[in-house]
Amino acid sequence: MAFDPATRTERPLPERIARQLRAEIDRGTYPAGVYLPSEKTLAETFGVAVNMLRQGLSILGAEGWVTPVNGKGTLVLDRPSPTHTITLDPADPWRGLSPMDEPHRHRQAAHARTAGLLGIEPREPLACVDQTAIHKETGVLVRTARALPFASFDGMQRYPDPFESREEIIKALREHCGTLRTALRVSASIPATDDREGLGLGLGAVLLQAHWITKTADGRGLLLETARVAAQNAEFAITHD
């Protein structure tokens, strides 16, 4: 079972393993009620260390795809539905959310995943705003984040405060760059420390992430906005209004 080309990204190795196994389960290679091959066999098949394979399995376990059974291996489950569904609006990342604290504004260099989503160079300077919110309809905690490359303002004579109003930023980008496009992607990941603390997550928890990527008509990444929830609490659905 070689890695699918779609998994060959900048994602951490355990997430790539989980994504590939998820795809195999979806395809029916490992239906509910059967056991996955042994950890040693899977690790050899993927060409990874056993500890990396176990981290990938822990992601699937936290998402409800599999469970370890003492003395038998890893059992594939009928995947339960999350308690809640949060509907995403491609035109408005924060629709239905109510902030719970003050936004954390900071600068940082783009790490590999953010750079890959925006199509920019790693380490490019970003203006970032992070905040915890509550989804008003369901009561689910959501971590929101905005990352704006300072280069998105290149050539502007006057530009808005990158840490303040989203509406002003979008208006300035549209006036300077013309037509904007938004790509919306959903993925799972292991939570970072800030997300673990902000959402009150324990060990083994998995995040479900929705990424809004605002681009120019020719595909240059300008703005990345993200909503994160605990995978066991909610799933994302995309509205087509």
N, C-alpha and C positions, 0 to 999 in steps of 0.2 A: 504494500500500500504506500506508494510514493506520495509525497505531498502534491496536492492539486496546485496547478500554477496560480490559482486565485488566492492561495494562502501564502504565496511567496511575497510578503510585504514586510514592512518594518515592524509588524506586530511581534510582541514577545513570543518566544517559542511555545510556552504552554498554551497560549491562546490559539496559535496555529494548529497545535495538536488537537485541542478541543473542537476547533472549527471543522477540521477534517473528519474527526470521528462523528461529529454531529451530522455532517453530510452523508456519511456512510449509514448512520441510523435512519436518516430521512429516506435514503434510497432503498432501504429494506435489507441491506447487507447484514445488519444485526437487528432483527425485529425484537419487539418487547417480549420479555420472557426468556431470552437466551443470554448466555454469558459471553462477554467479550473474550478474545484471546488473552492469554496470560500477559502480565505486565512485561515480562522479559521478551515475549514474542512480539508484542506491540512496539516495545522500545527498539528492538532489532529491525523491525519492519520500517519504522520511521527514521532509523539511524540516529537515535537520540539516547541520552542517558536515562536510566530508570527513574531518577528523581524528577527529571523534566516531564516524563510520561505521567508520573503520579500527579504532578501539578495540573497537567491537562485534564486528567480524570477528575481531579477535585473541582475544577470549573464545571464539568458536566454534572457532577454530583450535586453541587450547589444549585444548579439550574433545574434539577429534577429529572435529568435524562437517565442517570445510572445510579446504582447504589452498591457499595461493597458488601459482600456476604462472606463471613468468616469461613475459611476452609474451602470456599468454592470459587471465588473470583469476583468479577464486577458484573452485576446483573443489569440488563437494559430494562428500563421501566416504561410503562405507559405514561407519557409526560403529562403531569397535571397542569391545568390552566392556572395562571396567577390569579390572585384575588381580585385585582382591579385591571382595567384597561384605561390607558391615557391616550386620548386622541391627539395627534400632532397636526398642527396647521403649518404647511410649508411656507406660508407667507408671514407667520408670526410665531417665533420660537417660544415666547413666554405667555401665550394665550392660556388663560385659566389658572395661572400661577399667582400666588400671593407671597411676596418676600417676607421672611421671618427674621432677618437680621440685616445689619448694614453691609453693603458690598465691600469686598476686599479688593482694593485696587493695587496693582503691582506691575512691575516690568520683569520680563524674563526672556531668555533666549529660547527659540523654538526647539523643542525636542523632536526626535525623528518622526514620531507619529503625527504630531501637529504639522510639521513640515510636509509630510507626505500627503495629508489631507488637503492642504492649501497649495501644494505644488511649489513650495519655496525652499530655499536652502536651509538645512539645519543650522541652528544657532542664530538665525535672523532675529533681530530684536522685536519683541511683541509688547503691546499694551494689553493687560489682562484684567478682567473683572470677574470675581467669583462670588457666589451668593447661595444661601440655602433658602428654598421656598417650599410652600405647601400647595399641592394641587387641590384647588377648592372643592371640586366635585367629589373627589375620592378620599381626601385627607392624607394622601401619600406624600412623603417627603421627597423633594427633588433638589439635586444640586445643579445649579446653572453656572455656565462659564462662557466668557467671551474672550476671544484672542484676536487682536487686530495687528497685523504687521505694520510697523511704522512706515514701511515702504509703500503701503496702500495710499498714502497721502503725497507721494512723490509728484511734484509738478503743480500741486495746488498752491494758489496764491494765499488763500485763507482756508484753514481747516479747523474742524471742531475739536473739542477736547476729547481725546481718544478714550478717556475713562468715564465719560458722562453719557448723555442721552443717546440711546441707540437710534432714535428717529433722526437726530441731527447728523449722525454718522452716515446712515443710509442715504439721506438727502444729499449730503456732500459727495458721497461716492457716485451716486447716480448723476449728479450734475457734472462731475469731472470725467467719469468713465463712460457715460451713456447707459445703454441697456444693461441691466444686471440679471444674472441667472442664479437660481438657488438649487443646489443639490441636497437631498435629504437622505442620510444613511443611518442605519441602525446596526449596532454591533454589541457584543458582550466583552467584558474585560475584568481583570482582577482589580479591585479598588486600590487607589493610592491612599496614603495616610489621611490626607485632608478629606477625601470622600468617605473613608471609613468612619472618621470622627463626626463629620457633618451629618451622616445618615445613621449613625449608631450601629454600624455593622460589626458582626463578630467574625472570627476566623472562618474561612471557607466561603464567605459571601462572594457573590458575583454581581457586578454592575451591568445594567443594560443602558446603553448610551445611544442618544439620538444626536447626530451631527448635522447642523445646517451650514452649508458651505456657500458663501456668496462669492460669485465670480463675475468677471467681465464677459462680454459676449465671445471673446476669443479664448476664454478659459483661464485667465489669470486669477488666482485666489486672492481675495480681498479681506474676508472676514470669516471666522469660524465661531459658531455658537453651539453649545452643547448642553443637553439636559441628561442627567444621570439619575437612575433609580435602582433600588435593590431588585434584582431579577425575580426574587421570590415574592415580591410585593405587587409588581405591576408589569404589564407588557405594553408595548407601544403599538398603536394603530395609526395609519396616515389617512387624514381626511382628503377627499377628492372634490370638495366643494368648489 
